[in-house]
Amino acid sequence: MRGPDELERPARPAAVSVVARPSRNRLADLAVSTPGWAAILVLFAASRMLSTTWLALVYPLIVRAQPANAIRGNDHGFLTFLTSWDGQYYEDISLHGYPSVLPTDALGHVMQNNWAFLPAFPFTIRMLTASTGLPFRIGAPLIATIAGLVAAYLLHALVRERAGGTAALWAVFFFCLGPLSFLLEVGYAESMFLALVFGALLAMQRRRYLPLTLLSVVAAFTRPGELAIPLTLGVVALVRYVRDRGSFPVRERLTVIGTGLVTAAAGVAWPVIASHATGRPNAYLDTEMSWWVNFIGRVHFVPLSPWFLTAARWVGVGGVLLVIAMAVAYGVWLSRRSTRELGLVTVVFAAAYALYVFAVSIPMASTPRLLMPLAPLTGSPELVARPWARWIMVSGALVGQPVLIAVLWLMGPP
C-alpha cells in the first residue's frame, strides 16, 4: 500500500548528494548531527541578534532620515522605532479598532485608513496588553518574534518532508537571515501570517484538514493572500484524483470540498465585513487602492492588470515585456525537476500565491515583503547543492539586510 505522500514525492538526488558529502557543506553536517529544533533555535537566535544590531545601528539616524509620517507622536524610542510605518496602524487598531466612517478627501476619494490592515495581529496584541499590561511597542515585537520562530520551525518541517534535512536547514537559514528578515521582529503581521501559512501547508501536505482549516481561517484575518491556500488545495486534490482516485476515498473528497469552501469564504470575508461596517460597498478595495495613487494615479481595479499598468506608466512597452518575461521565467523555474522535489503542495502554492500577488497588487517597495511566503522555494535541493548559488544567497542576505533596513525601514515603508 502506498503511503499518504507517495503520489507527490519525486526522487531526491540533489538532496541526497548534498548529505552524502558533509565535508564540503558545514550546514549539512549541522543538519545531520544536530536535532532540528536545536539547529533552528540557534539560527533564529543568531539572526535576531544580527537584525537587532543592524536596526540599532540605523536607529540614531531616525531624526535626520525617517519621515515624520513614519511614527505618530513624539516618543521616538527604539521600541517605537520597531513599530513604525504599518505598525502605527496596527497600534491604532489594537487601541481603537476600525472607523465606521471612511476618511475621504475634498473630492470624496477614500484616504488611507485602518481597514487596509486585518485584525488578527493587532487584536492578539490587545489581548496581551489586557492580560499583562504590556504596551503595544513591547507586545508587537514580542509576538512577531515568537511567531517568527514558529514560522522557521514549520518551514523546516515543510521542506524536510520532501527535500531532506539539509535543504530544510538552508531554507531556514535564508529565511532567518534574508534581506527582509528584520521584519520577523518588528511590529508587522508578517511573522504571524508566515507561521499560519507554513502551518497550513504542512497540514495540507500531511492531509490534516481540521488544522488546515483553522490555520487558514486565522491567516485570512492576518494578512491578504490566504486565498492561495484553498486554490492550492483544489489543485492538489484534482491532481490526486486524476493520478489515483483509488487512494482518495469519497469521505475524504467531501472533507476536502468542505475545507476548500470554508477557507475560500474566509479569504473573501474581510471586504464583506468592511462594507457592512462602513456602509460603503467597496470600502476595502477603495482603501487598498488609496495606496496606489502615488504610483499609477487613480484607476479602476481590474485583476491581473496592476503590474502591466505600473510597468507601462514608468517604463513603457519595454516594462510590459519585462513583466511577461518574468512571469514566464518563474513558471519555467517552478516546472524544473529540482523545484518539484519540494513537493506538489509547495510548488502549487508558490504558483497560486505568486498569481495572487500578480493579480491584485502593484510592484512597489512592499512587494519583496509580500513575497516572503515563497520562502520554501529557497530549499530547492539543486539550489542548495551548488556552492556558488549558496554563496550568492548568503552574501545577498548579509549585505542586503542592512541596505534594506536603511533604505526601506528608515526612509520608506517596506
Stockholm file with secondary structure:
# STOCKHOLM 1.0

chainA/1-414         MRGPDELERPARPAAVSVVARPSRNRLADLAVSTPGWAAILVLFAASRMLSTTWLALVYPLIVRAQPANAIRGNDHGFLTFLTSWDGQYYEDISLHGYPSVLPTDALGHVMQNNWAFLPAFPFTIRMLTASTGLPFRIGAPLIATIAGLVAAYLLHALVRERAGGTAALWAVFFFCLGPLSFLLEVGYAESMFLALVFGALLAMQRRRYLPLTLLSVVAAFTRPGELAIPLTLGVVALVRYVRDRGSFPVRERLTVIGTGLVTAAAGVAWPVIASHATGRPNAYLDTEMSWWVNFIGRVHFVPLSPWFLTAARWVGVGGVLLVIAMAVAYGVWLSRRSTRELGLVTVVFAAAYALYVFAVSIPMASTPRLLMPLAPLTGSPELVARPWARWIMVSGALVGQPVLIAVLWLMGPP
#=GR chainA/1-414 SS CCCTTGGGCCCCHHHHHHHHCGGGCHHHHHHHHSCHHHHHHHHHHHHHHHHHHHHHHHGGGHHHHSCGGGSCSSCCCHHHHTTCTHHHHHHHHHHHCCCSSCCBCTTSCBCCCGGGSCSHHHHHHHHHHHHHCCCHHHHHHHHHHHHHHHHHHHHHHHHHHHHCHHHHHHHHHHHHHSTTGGGGGSSSSHHHHHHHHHHHHHHHHTTCHHHHHHHHHHHHTTSTTTTHHHHHHHHHHHHHHHHHGGGSCHHHHHHHHHHHHHHHHHHTHHHHHHHHHHTCTTHHHHHHHTTTHHHHCSCCCCTTCHHHHHHHHHTCHHHHHHHHHHHHHHHHHHHSHHHHTTCHHHHHHHHHHHHHHHHHCCCSTTHHHHTGGGGGGGGCHHHHHCHHHHHHHHHHHHHHHHHHIIIIIITSCC
#=GC SS_cons         CCCTTGGGCCCCHHHHHHHHCGGGCHHHHHHHHSCHHHHHHHHHHHHHHHHHHHHHHHGGGHHHHSCGGGSCSSCCCHHHHTTCTHHHHHHHHHHHCCCSSCCBCTTSCBCCCGGGSCSHHHHHHHHHHHHHCCCHHHHHHHHHHHHHHHHHHHHHHHHHHHHCHHHHHHHHHHHHHSTTGGGGGSSSSHHHHHHHHHHHHHHHHTTCHHHHHHHHHHHHTTSTTTTHHHHHHHHHHHHHHHHHGGGSCHHHHHHHHHHHHHHHHHHTHHHHHHHHHHTCTTHHHHHHHTTTHHHHCSCCCCTTCHHHHHHHHHTCHHHHHHHHHHHHHHHHHHHSHHHHTTCHHHHHHHHHHHHHHHHHCCCSTTHHHHTGGGGGGGGCHHHHHCHHHHHHHHHHHHHHHHHHIIIIIITSCC
//
